[in-house]
């Protein structure tokens, strides 16, 4: 499969001139994975730049390794939360890597970069004549619009009308060219696809659609950067025996969403063959669990189909999480009465302070991690990693809605929620996948991608071949992209 198109020299020349005029330098995938490679001139410039500023220098903050500060930060080893047993109720160590410290407050800015830049540096996208279209249920279109703002590229954001108010307000604030609200909420992905087809018919050559659910740049970015940072954290923090215990990286748990983040599981499996890769979704829309459908409130995960870029052959288990559990945990983790409850139960203040760094989909991932630990009888030797895509910074309106609909949060409610939704989390609503289960989920892609989205049965069959995925995730792919990025930067200097 050819991931790098033929160079369009005419368009590329124009894009290089735009970058030169705006002092834009593009980070390579190697630099996003290891920001120690970032030139000193850039790190010096970042000392004066806020994390969310519309400054092209912030392209170099598309990494898991930003210093956790709002302005002027450098780079470190990554940011994560280690959830104590007093909170999870399980002996296994659960680690959440935090997306809060990316520009825009979500790691989706990286997935969007992985889709956009390979086309920019080959001339396959012309920012002088085309708009970049970002279909999403929230954070991905925010990330794409932000990347475009830094790269002086026009953007169209598409997201369901029922997503949090903060998303729409922020898109307007950064000057997104067009914001299109489609019918429905988190689980209404087909309506987003329908709008994309409408734009194709109406605008043809004037747009390029970066559909995260089928864009290989999304999965490739997560394979190398997300998988890479998890491997580094595990090796440094847990790779050596401690107190006579040999730790093992036992599971990687991630909400399905576009399935880009799940690709980190492919990377980790290469280094840890016994790893379990667990895909998470909402119980109210159990697509992978029961081929089901519905609506839910866990913002940040798409539903009712299997993303084209999801390697279901590498998925070991599906876990469905009740959205009511995540919404009540949101209050437990972020209101004073909830904090008091957690302290009474032995949760330390440092952990409590970090709980606001977990958005709604992160709460879903935490619940699924607890279920995974219980199902597989994991003990203190086992380590589970899960991504925390964003933080409560993006959901203040949801907190207001919960208070309005349910009244003040009380100590009594906090105690109930701690017992029911943390210690009471069991192994219901999950399915360990057999070979036949995986093949069924793979075949289920047909109805979205072949019947609706113009893919062929032959292409679908290729996705069942393990060699296909080895080729997609090959280091050679990102090395070629990095060569093109370096050539672009040199020409724009």
VOTITI-305127 format. One record per residue (C-alpha): residue number from 1; chain; x, y, z. Coordinates in steps of 0.05 Angstrom, whole numbers, plus 5000, padded with zeros to 4 digits. Layout:
<nodes>
- NUM|A|X|Y|Z $
...
</nodes>
This chain:
<nodes>
- 1|A|5000|5000|5000 $
- 2|A|5028|5068|4980 $
- 3|A|5022|5116|5038 $
- 4|A|5063|5172|5006 $
- 5|A|5033|5201|4942 $
- 6|A|5073|5227|4883 $
- 7|A|5100|5296|4896 $
- 8|A|5060|5353|4867 $
- 9|A|5117|5402|4857 $
- 10|A|5073|5461|4837 $
- 11|A|5031|5458|4900 $
- 12|A|5091|5441|4943 $
- 13|A|5128|5503|4919 $
- 14|A|5069|5547|4939 $
- 15|A|5064|5514|5008 $
- 16|A|5138|5522|5021 $
- 17|A|5132|5596|5004 $
- 18|A|5074|5603|5053 $
- 19|A|5114|5569|5108 $
- 20|A|5174|5613|5095 $
- 21|A|5132|5676|5099 $
- 22|A|5101|5655|5165 $
- 23|A|5164|5626|5197 $
- 24|A|5133|5557|5201 $
- 25|A|5178|5497|5217 $
- 26|A|5148|5427|5219 $
- 27|A|5167|5377|5272 $
- 28|A|5185|5307|5250 $
- 29|A|5154|5244|5279 $
- 30|A|5222|5229|5311 $
- 31|A|5219|5297|5347 $
- 32|A|5148|5286|5370 $
- 33|A|5169|5219|5399 $
- 34|A|5233|5246|5429 $
- 35|A|5232|5322|5438 $
- 36|A|5305|5322|5459 $
- 37|A|5316|5324|5383 $
- 38|A|5281|5392|5378 $
- 39|A|5329|5447|5358 $
- 40|A|5351|5495|5413 $
- 41|A|5324|5554|5374 $
- 42|A|5255|5524|5380 $
- 43|A|5259|5507|5454 $
- 44|A|5284|5577|5468 $
- 45|A|5225|5606|5430 $
- 46|A|5176|5562|5468 $
- 47|A|5199|5593|5534 $
- 48|A|5156|5653|5515 $
- 49|A|5096|5616|5487 $
- 50|A|5033|5592|5522 $
- 51|A|5012|5519|5514 $
- 52|A|4949|5537|5475 $
- 53|A|4975|5598|5439 $
- 54|A|4965|5604|5363 $
- 55|A|5040|5605|5351 $
- 56|A|5072|5558|5300 $
- 57|A|5125|5541|5352 $
- 58|A|5071|5501|5388 $
- 59|A|5074|5449|5332 $
- 60|A|5134|5424|5371 $
- 61|A|5090|5414|5432 $
- 62|A|5053|5359|5396 $
- 63|A|5084|5307|5442 $
- 64|A|5066|5268|5505 $
- 65|A|5128|5297|5538 $
- 66|A|5110|5370|5550 $
- 67|A|5126|5400|5617 $
- 68|A|5059|5405|5654 $
- 69|A|5053|5480|5656 $
- 70|A|5008|5528|5619 $
- 71|A|5062|5575|5594 $
- 72|A|5135|5571|5574 $
- 73|A|5145|5497|5589 $
- 74|A|5200|5453|5564 $
- 75|A|5200|5377|5557 $
- 76|A|5204|5319|5604 $
- 77|A|5190|5244|5606 $
- 78|A|5115|5248|5599 $
- 79|A|5056|5259|5646 $
- 80|A|5016|5204|5679 $
- 81|A|4972|5186|5739 $
- 82|A|4984|5123|5778 $
- 83|A|4918|5104|5808 $
- 84|A|4925|5075|5879 $
- 85|A|4890|5012|5903 $
- 86|A|4850|5055|5951 $
- 87|A|4816|5085|5890 $
- 88|A|4812|5026|5842 $
- 89|A|4800|4969|5891 $
- 90|A|4848|4924|5852 $
- 91|A|4920|4903|5865 $
- 92|A|4943|4915|5794 $
- 93|A|4976|4981|5779 $
- 94|A|4935|5024|5732 $
- 95|A|4971|5081|5697 $
- 96|A|4935|5136|5658 $
- 97|A|4977|5177|5610 $
- 98|A|4949|5247|5608 $
- 99|A|4930|5285|5546 $
- 100|A|4916|5350|5583 $
- 101|A|4985|5377|5570 $
- 102|A|4980|5377|5494 $
- 103|A|4960|5442|5460 $
- 104|A|4883|5443|5458 $
- 105|A|4884|5398|5521 $
- 106|A|4878|5333|5482 $
- 107|A|4925|5285|5446 $
- 108|A|4880|5288|5385 $
- 109|A|4921|5347|5361 $
- 110|A|4976|5296|5347 $
- 111|A|4931|5248|5310 $
- 112|A|4907|5305|5266 $
- 113|A|4979|5326|5252 $
- 114|A|4995|5255|5231 $
- 115|A|4940|5260|5179 $
- 116|A|4952|5330|5153 $
- 117|A|5027|5339|5148 $
- 118|A|5044|5280|5102 $
- 119|A|4996|5310|5051 $
- 120|A|5023|5380|5062 $
- 121|A|5096|5361|5049 $
- 122|A|5078|5322|4986 $
- 123|A|5033|5375|4955 $
- 124|A|4972|5329|4961 $
- 125|A|4938|5385|5001 $
- 126|A|4939|5456|4975 $
- 127|A|4924|5506|5032 $
- 128|A|4920|5563|4980 $
- 129|A|4862|5531|4944 $
- 130|A|4832|5478|4990 $
- 131|A|4802|5473|5059 $
- 132|A|4820|5417|5107 $
- 133|A|4756|5382|5131 $
- 134|A|4758|5351|5201 $
- 135|A|4699|5304|5214 $
- 136|A|4696|5286|5288 $
- 137|A|4656|5277|5351 $
- 138|A|4696|5331|5384 $
- 139|A|4770|5332|5400 $
- 140|A|4797|5310|5333 $
- 141|A|4764|5368|5296 $
- 142|A|4791|5414|5350 $
- 143|A|4861|5386|5340 $
- 144|A|4855|5392|5264 $
- 145|A|4829|5463|5267 $
- 146|A|4886|5482|5315 $
- 147|A|4939|5450|5271 $
- 148|A|4910|5488|5211 $
- 149|A|4911|5553|5251 $
- 150|A|4985|5543|5265 $
- 151|A|5000|5523|5193 $
- 152|A|4959|5579|5162 $
- 153|A|4912|5529|5129 $
- 154|A|4836|5540|5124 $
- 155|A|4795|5489|5163 $
- 156|A|4724|5462|5167 $
- 157|A|4704|5429|5233 $
- 158|A|4647|5380|5232 $
- 159|A|4618|5354|5298 $
- 160|A|4551|5334|5327 $
- 161|A|4507|5391|5352 $
- 162|A|4499|5357|5421 $
- 163|A|4573|5359|5439 $
- 164|A|4596|5403|5498 $
- 165|A|4588|5478|5491 $
- 166|A|4662|5489|5504 $
- 167|A|4681|5454|5439 $
- 168|A|4640|5501|5395 $
- 169|A|4661|5564|5433 $
- 170|A|4735|5548|5427 $
- 171|A|4730|5532|5352 $
- 172|A|4700|5601|5341 $
- 173|A|4753|5634|5385 $
- 174|A|4811|5608|5343 $
- 175|A|4778|5631|5278 $
- 176|A|4759|5564|5247 $
- 177|A|4735|5580|5176 $
- 178|A|4672|5538|5181 $
- 179|A|4639|5500|5238 $
- 180|A|4585|5450|5218 $
- 181|A|4540|5420|5271 $
- 182|A|4509|5354|5249 $
- 183|A|4447|5321|5280 $
- 184|A|4455|5281|5344 $
- 185|A|4508|5270|5396 $
- 186|A|4569|5227|5409 $
- 187|A|4544|5164|5375 $
- 188|A|4519|5197|5311 $
- 189|A|4579|5184|5267 $
- 190|A|4541|5166|5203 $
- 191|A|4511|5236|5202 $
- 192|A|4582|5263|5201 $
- 193|A|4600|5218|5143 $
- 194|A|4537|5240|5106 $
- 195|A|4558|5312|5112 $
- 196|A|4627|5295|5084 $
- 197|A|4594|5264|5022 $
- 198|A|4552|5326|5015 $
- 199|A|4614|5369|5016 $
- 200|A|4648|5324|4965 $
- 201|A|4589|5333|4917 $
- 202|A|4585|5408|4928 $
- 203|A|4658|5429|4931 $
- 204|A|4697|5373|4898 $
- 205|A|4768|5400|4887 $
- 206|A|4760|5454|4940 $
- 207|A|4767|5408|5001 $
- 208|A|4809|5351|5028 $
- 209|A|4774|5308|5080 $
- 210|A|4816|5280|5136 $
- 211|A|4769|5227|5164 $
- 212|A|4802|5201|5227 $
- 213|A|4764|5136|5224 $
- 214|A|4801|5115|5160 $
- 215|A|4864|5158|5160 $
- 216|A|4927|5116|5169 $
- 217|A|4965|5177|5195 $
- 218|A|4921|5175|5257 $
- 219|A|4938|5103|5274 $
- 220|A|5011|5111|5254 $
- 221|A|5020|5172|5299 $
- 222|A|4993|5134|5359 $
- 223|A|5031|5070|5343 $
- 224|A|5098|5106|5346 $
- 225|A|5087|5163|5395 $
- 226|A|5034|5137|5443 $
- 227|A|5060|5066|5442 $
- 228|A|5131|5092|5448 $
- 229|A|5119|5136|5509 $
- 230|A|5082|5080|5545 $
- 231|A|5140|5032|5533 $
- 232|A|5189|5084|5559 $
- 233|A|5149|5098|5622 $
- 234|A|5140|5024|5636 $
- 235|A|5213|5008|5627 $
- 236|A|5237|5066|5671 $
- 237|A|5185|5060|5726 $
- 238|A|5170|4986|5727 $
- 239|A|5222|4950|5685 $
- 240|A|5266|4934|5744 $
- 241|A|5244|4887|5799 $
- 242|A|5220|4924|5860 $
- 243|A|5214|4894|5929 $
- 244|A|5224|4825|5899 $
- 245|A|5169|4834|5847 $
- 246|A|5177|4829|5772 $
- 247|A|5127|4875|5739 $
- 248|A|5096|4858|5672 $
- 249|A|5059|4902|5623 $
- 250|A|4995|4862|5622 $
- 251|A|4942|4905|5588 $
- 252|A|4930|4966|5546 $
- 253|A|4859|4993|5551 $
- 254|A|4830|5045|5504 $
- 255|A|4762|5070|5482 $
- 256|A|4750|5053|5409 $
- 257|A|4735|5123|5383 $
- 258|A|4769|5128|5316 $
- 259|A|4813|5068|5337 $
- 260|A|4876|5110|5327 $
- 261|A|4895|5106|5400 $
- 262|A|4884|5031|5399 $
- 263|A|4942|5026|5350 $
- 264|A|4989|5036|5409 $
- 265|A|4969|4966|5429 $
- 266|A|5000|4939|5365 $
- 267|A|5066|4972|5384 $
- 268|A|5064|4946|5455 $
- 269|A|5045|4876|5434 $
- 270|A|5110|4873|5394 $
- 271|A|5149|4884|5458 $
- 272|A|5102|4847|5506 $
- 273|A|5072|4786|5470 $
- 274|A|5027|4769|5530 $
- 275|A|4995|4838|5530 $
- 276|A|4919|4841|5528 $
- 277|A|4891|4897|5483 $
- 278|A|4823|4919|5509 $
- 279|A|4774|4962|5469 $
- 280|A|4724|5002|5509 $
- 281|A|4656|5030|5489 $
- 282|A|4592|5056|5520 $
- 283|A|4542|5004|5545 $
- 284|A|4486|5046|5516 $
- 285|A|4516|5036|5446 $
- 286|A|4548|4966|5449 $
- 287|A|4572|4961|5377 $
- 288|A|4631|4915|5389 $
- 289|A|4599|4879|5448 $
- 290|A|4532|4862|5416 $
- 291|A|4532|4893|5346 $
- 292|A|4485|4943|5380 $
- 293|A|4467|5016|5373 $
- 294|A|4442|5073|5416 $
- 295|A|4461|5140|5445 $
- 296|A|4504|5157|5505 $
- 297|A|4541|5212|5543 $
- 298|A|4613|5189|5541 $
- 299|A|4643|5244|5498 $
- 300|A|4705|5224|5460 $
- 301|A|4686|5156|5432 $
- 302|A|4650|5143|5366 $
- 303|A|4600|5087|5356 $
- 304|A|4554|5046|5311 $
- 305|A|4610|5022|5266 $
- 306|A|4680|4992|5267 $
- 307|A|4733|5043|5244 $
- 308|A|4771|5024|5182 $
- 309|A|4837|5032|5218 $
- 310|A|4819|4987|5277 $
- 311|A|4861|4924|5275 $
- 312|A|4808|4880|5307 $
- 313|A|4853|4820|5298 $
- 314|A|4897|4850|5353 $
- 315|A|4839|4863|5402 $
- 316|A|4832|4813|5459 $
- 317|A|4771|4839|5496 $
- 318|A|4714|4888|5491 $
- 319|A|4688|4924|5553 $
- 320|A|4624|4965|5555 $
- 321|A|4617|5019|5608 $
- 322|A|4552|5049|5632 $
- 323|A|4552|5123|5617 $
- 324|A|4517|5137|5684 $
- 325|A|4577|5109|5719 $
- 326|A|4624|5158|5684 $
- 327|A|4578|5218|5696 $
- 328|A|4572|5203|5771 $
- 329|A|4647|5189|5776 $
- 330|A|4658|5257|5743 $
- 331|A|4624|5289|5804 $
- 332|A|4660|5243|5854 $
- 333|A|4727|5262|5824 $
- 334|A|4715|5337|5818 $
- 335|A|4670|5361|5874 $
- 336|A|4692|5377|5945 $
- 337|A|4646|5324|5977 $
- 338|A|4675|5272|5930 $
- 339|A|4746|5292|5949 $
- 340|A|4729|5286|6022 $
- 341|A|4701|5217|6011 $
- 342|A|4764|5194|5974 $
- 343|A|4808|5221|6030 $
- 344|A|4767|5181|6081 $
- 345|A|4780|5119|6040 $
- 346|A|4855|5130|6039 $
- 347|A|4867|5164|5972 $
- 348|A|4926|5212|5977 $
- 349|A|4921|5286|5963 $
- 350|A|4968|5284|5903 $
- 351|A|4922|5235|5868 $
- 352|A|4860|5274|5886 $
- 353|A|4891|5338|5858 $
- 354|A|4905|5301|5792 $
- 355|A|4835|5275|5783 $
- 356|A|4813|5338|5746 $
- 357|A|4862|5316|5691 $
- 358|A|4813|5261|5671 $
- 359|A|4758|5275|5621 $
- 360|A|4695|5234|5611 $
- 361|A|4726|5184|5562 $
- 362|A|4785|5177|5611 $
- 363|A|4737|5157|5666 $
- 364|A|4709|5105|5618 $
- 365|A|4779|5078|5606 $
- 366|A|4793|5076|5681 $
- 367|A|4730|5035|5694 $
- 368|A|4748|4988|5637 $
- 369|A|4818|4980|5666 $
- 370|A|4789|4959|5733 $
- 371|A|4743|4909|5698 $
- 372|A|4803|4882|5660 $
- 373|A|4844|4873|5724 $
- 374|A|4786|4837|5757 $
- 375|A|4770|4792|5698 $
- 376|A|4842|4769|5689 $
- 377|A|4855|4761|5764 $
- 378|A|4913|4810|5760 $
- 379|A|4957|4821|5820 $
- 380|A|5010|4870|5843 $
- 381|A|5058|4847|5789 $
- 382|A|5011|4870|5733 $
- 383|A|5012|4939|5702 $
- 384|A|4956|4967|5659 $
- 385|A|4964|5029|5616 $
- 386|A|4906|5071|5590 $
- 387|A|4903|5139|5555 $
- 388|A|4867|5198|5587 $
- 389|A|4850|5236|5524 $
- 390|A|4831|5302|5555 $
- 391|A|4813|5334|5622 $
- 392|A|4753|5365|5658 $
- 393|A|4777|5432|5630 $
- 394|A|4734|5415|5570 $
- 395|A|4671|5394|5607 $
- 396|A|4652|5448|5657 $
- 397|A|4584|5454|5623 $
- 398|A|4571|5380|5637 $
- 399|A|4586|5391|5711 $
- 400|A|4536|5448|5710 $
- 401|A|4484|5404|5677 $
- 402|A|4493|5348|5728 $
- 403|A|4484|5397|5786 $
- 404|A|4422|5427|5753 $
- 405|A|4391|5359|5738 $
- 406|A|4410|5322|5802 $
- 407|A|4419|5376|5854 $
- 408|A|4478|5389|5900 $
- 409|A|4530|5335|5909 $
- 410|A|4528|5309|5980 $
- 411|A|4573|5268|6024 $
- 412|A|4520|5213|6024 $
- 413|A|4520|5210|5947 $
- 414|A|4596|5210|5945 $
- 415|A|4599|5150|5992 $
- 416|A|4548|5113|5950 $
- 417|A|4585|5127|5885 $
- 418|A|4652|5106|5914 $
- 419|A|4623|5040|5936 $
- 420|A|4582|5027|5874 $
- 421|A|4624|5055|5817 $
- 422|A|4695|5042|5842 $
- 423|A|4698|4985|5892 $
- 424|A|4634|4954|5863 $
- 425|A|4660|4952|5792 $
- 426|A|4656|4879|5768 $
- 427|A|4664|4839|5705 $
- 428|A|4596|4850|5674 $
- 429|A|4585|4874|5602 $
- 430|A|4651|4849|5574 $
- 431|A|4671|4797|5523 $
- 432|A|4737|4762|5512 $
- 433|A|4745|4754|5438 $
- 434|A|4757|4687|5403 $
- 435|A|4786|4683|5333 $
- 436|A|4714|4677|5307 $
- 437|A|4693|4739|5346 $
- 438|A|4750|4779|5317 $
- 439|A|4733|4756|5246 $
- 440|A|4660|4775|5257 $
- 441|A|4679|4845|5279 $
- 442|A|4725|4851|5219 $
- 443|A|4669|4829|5172 $
- 444|A|4622|4880|5205 $
- 445|A|4664|4935|5174 $
- 446|A|4634|4916|5107 $
- 447|A|4568|4950|5121 $
- 448|A|4599|5018|5135 $
- 449|A|4660|5018|5091 $
- 450|A|4641|4979|5029 $
- 451|A|4566|4992|5026 $
- 452|A|4568|5065|5049 $
- 453|A|4638|5094|5042 $
- 454|A|4663|5067|4975 $
- 455|A|4715|5017|4997 $
- 456|A|4722|4950|4962 $
- 457|A|4715|4879|4988 $
- 458|A|4787|4867|4966 $
- 459|A|4812|4925|5009 $
- 460|A|4772|4898|5068 $
- 461|A|4803|4829|5059 $
- 462|A|4872|4860|5061 $
- 463|A|4858|4886|5131 $
- 464|A|4854|4815|5157 $
- 465|A|4925|4800|5135 $
- 466|A|4975|4811|5192 $
- 467|A|5029|4830|5142 $
- 468|A|4986|4889|5121 $
- 469|A|4991|4918|5191 $
- 470|A|5065|4905|5196 $
- 471|A|5075|4945|5133 $
- 472|A|5030|5002|5155 $
- 473|A|5066|5010|5222 $
- 474|A|5136|5000|5194 $
- 475|A|5189|5048|5217 $
- 476|A|5205|5058|5144 $
- 477|A|5139|5095|5135 $
- 478|A|5153|5149|5187 $
- 479|A|5225|5153|5165 $
- 480|A|5203|5170|5095 $
- 481|A|5153|5222|5122 $
- 482|A|5208|5252|5164 $
- 483|A|5254|5258|5104 $
- 484|A|5199|5296|5067 $
- 485|A|5188|5341|5128 $
- 486|A|5262|5356|5133 $
- 487|A|5265|5373|5059 $
- 488|A|5204|5418|5066 $
- 489|A|5236|5455|5125 $
- 490|A|5302|5463|5089 $
- 491|A|5268|5493|5028 $
- 492|A|5227|5540|5072 $
- 493|A|5286|5564|5112 $
</nodes>
